[in-house]
Amino acid sequence: MALPCAIHCSSVLISALLLVFHASAALPHALFIFGDSLVDAGNNDYLVTLSKANAPPYGVDFEHSAGKPTGRFTNGMTITDVIGEALGQKSFAPPYLAPNSSAERANIGINYASGSSGIFDETGSFYIGRIPLSQQISYFEKTRAQVLETLGEEAAKDLFKKALFVVAAGSNDILEYLTPSIPFLGREKPDPSYFQDVLVSNLTFHLKRLNEMGASKFVVSDVGPLGCIPYVRALKFMPRGECSASANRVTEGYNQKLKMMVGQMNQEMGPESKFVYANTYEIVTEIIQHYNRYGFDNALDPCCGGSFPPFLCIGIANSSSTSLCKDRSKYVFWDAFHPTEAANFIVAAKLLDGDAAAASPINVRQLYQYQYK
């Protein structure tokens, strides 16, 4: 006996709607990424710049490219790559400057990050081409306009409201502050506290600009222990096994002010905006201090390029080279500035599911799943 259409058709419709609902619910939210070489996915490949990672051995362990360089400044995946994959992303957010970056792909997100860039527009000028944070946000503004045109206002608003906006900037600004001035240029460095205040103030402006364009969920990364990276250790002539305490003090001062700013943003920007402070400084410091516990053999030397200037990593074609370590998984640092994929996996895991010591007031997974009331 056939069911009356009023019952049968509505039943089919409800089933279809449930299938659509479950399918849409299963789709991961977009990931929009801003920052420097720690999260750059290849934007600098499209610039005239000295800051590139487009030649071997960069990407040697990146499975998604069969070991070929993609412009990522590490041997494999970046922290945001790991986070995106863990949250269900089917593919990585493409670099904004890449030909395959478009409004149609904005549903998975876009990566605007650029190696050697900073919060200050002038940071990284030595490297010639780079995309300062302000320009990255201007590029997002163009993306937003395209998405609005493609999806319509309501769908675009929903996409941006659910998306994660990751901002990982400031390392290069502090590195340039730590680098000795060239006397004949006549540039005097400001007091560290003033420098930190101005840096946080500039970042605050950029975050508010994103918020005004519909961004609601923010992951704001601090700056890691720069006094421990191979470049700074060489710059400060640090003995083997030691980090630069003075460089770390400058970084810690900035991070403390950044964390206060993130707390203030959570209070000031209303209930429909959520800001998470990502404490990479403490995570990486713990990895360095207890490296054996995490499966590493070497906590402070770079796997690639050596521990002294010019730190050249590009152009080393095979793992038998004396300038490339044999087992990348045993090193915390890939080159003079950047962590290995192995270290990135640990940092990402702690940010995703760790306690308040890693990410606060909630972790990244909780932010991703956060529902506004």
C-alpha positions, -999 to 999 in steps of 0.1 A, spaced: 0 0 0 15 33 -11 17 61 15 -2 93 8 20 119 -8 15 143 20 31 118 44 55 100 20 68 132 3 73 150 36 92 120 49 115 120 19 120 157 23 129 154 60 153 126 52 169 147 25 172 177 48 188 155 75 213 143 50 221 178 39 224 189 76 247 161 85 268 167 54 272 204 61 278 198 98 306 175 89 323 201 67 352 217 85 352 254 92 376 276 72 411 285 84 424 320 76 461 323 85 481 355 89 517 359 100 553 352 91 575 323 80 564 300 108 531 297 90 538 308 54 526 281 30 542 295 -1 533 332 -6 569 342 -8 574 320 -38 554 346 -57 575 376 -45 609 390 -54 625 383 -21 656 369 -4 633 351 20 623 319 2 620 282 10 614 270 -26 644 248 -30 656 215 -14 659 204 13 629 225 24 598 202 23 619 170 22 594 154 46 562 170 33 542 140 23 516 160 4 542 172 -21 561 140 -22 591 157 -5 593 187 -29 595 222 -15 563 242 -13 575 274 2 571 262 37 601 272 59 605 237 74 611 201 64 574 192 65 542 206 79 538 239 97 519 242 130 488 255 112 490 226 87 489 202 116 460 221 133 440 222 101 445 185 94 435 176 130 403 196 127 393 177 96 405 200 67 406 179 35 433 202 20 455 230 33 445 266 30 462 278 -2 486 307 -2 468 339 -12 492 347 -41 489 312 -56 468 308 -88 445 283 -71 436 308 -44 401 321 -50 368 329 -34 355 295 -44 382 279 -21 376 303 8 353 276 23 385 259 34 403 291 41 433 310 27 469 316 40 481 352 38 513 346 58 547 358 45 582 349 55 603 378 70 572 400 75 561 416 108 535 435 126 554 467 117 553 475 79 590 481 78 600 448 93 619 426 69 628 453 45 663 438 43 648 408 24 631 431 -1 598 415 -9 574 404 19 538 410 29 535 430 61 506 421 84 486 452 74 488 442 37 478 406 46 447 420 61 440 441 31 443 410 10 417 393 33 395 424 27 396 416 -11 388 379 -3 359 390 18 345 411 -10 348 382 -34 331 358 -10 303 383 -4 297 385 -42 299 347 -46 279 334 -16 258 364 -6 258 383 26 242 357 50 263 327 38 295 348 39 287 361 73 282 325 85 314 313 69 335 340 86 317 337 120 326 300 122 361 302 107 393 302 127 415 333 122 451 324 132 475 353 137 512 343 143 533 375 140 558 395 160 589 372 158 606 392 131 598 425 147 616 413 179 644 397 160 652 430 143 650 447 176 676 422 190 699 426 161 727 452 167 721 485 150 744 498 122 760 529 138 763 550 106 725 547 100 720 567 132 690 547 143 686 544 181 665 516 195 637 525 219 634 512 254 623 476 254 591 483 273 581 511 249 589 488 219 567 461 233 538 485 240 539 498 204 541 463 190 511 452 210 492 484 201 498 478 164 487 442 166 455 452 185 446 476 156 450 448 131 429 424 151 401 449 155 402 455 118 397 418 111 369 417 137 351 446 120 352 425 88 334 396 104 361 375 120 349 361 154 372 333 164 409 343 169 440 323 177 466 349 186 501 334 189 527 348 212 564 347 202 585 317 210 618 317 230 639 336 205 669 335 228 671 297 221 669 297 183 702 290 165 704 324 149 701 344 181 724 320 200 751 326 173 744 363 173 749 365 211 779 341 211 761 318 235 780 288 249 769 254 237 736 243 254 727 278 266 700 303 254 703 340 255 685 352 287 685 389 275 667 380 242 642 358 261 635 387 285 625 410 257 603 382 242 587 374 276 579 411 282 561 413 249 542 381 255 530 392 289 516 424 274 501 404 245 483 381 269 469 411 288 457 425 255 440 392 245 422 392 278 410 428 273 398 420 238 377 392 252 361 417 276 357 445 251 347 429 218 314 414 230 301 378 234 302 370 197 340 373 195 364 349 211 402 354 214 426 326 224 461 332 235 485 306 221 514 301 245 540 287 222 568 302 243 561 279 272 555 249 250 587 253 231 607 261 262 594 229 278 603 209 247 639 223 248 643 217 285 630 181 284 639 172 248 647 136 256 612 131 270 597 142 237 620 119 216 646 144 205 683 140 206 692 176 199 674 206 214 693 237 202 713 230 170 697 233 136 692 201 115 700 220 83 726 247 76 749 246 106 750 267 137 771 296 124 765 323 97 756 322 69 733 293 80 727 282 45 701 255 42 688 259 6 708 239 -19 716 209 2 702 182 -20 706 150 0 706 138 36 743 126 33 754 162 34 773 172 65 751 203 67 719 182 70 711 159 99 703 123 91 671 121 112 650 152 111 626 138 138 654 140 164 659 177 161 638 205 176 651 231 151 650 226 113 672 256 104 685 287 122 650 301 127 623 275 123 612 243 141 611 209 125 578 192 116 583 169 146 584 200 169 554 215 151 534 184 157 540 187 195 532 224 196 500 219 176 488 191 197 492 211 229 474 241 214 446 219 202 439 199 233 460 213 260 451 231 293 453 268 301 491 267 302 491 260 265 461 280 253 437 303 272 409 309 281 401 278 260 421 256 237 420 257 199 397 227 195 372 242 220 374 275 201 368 257 168 337 240 183 325 271 202 289 279 196 277 315 202 246 317 223 
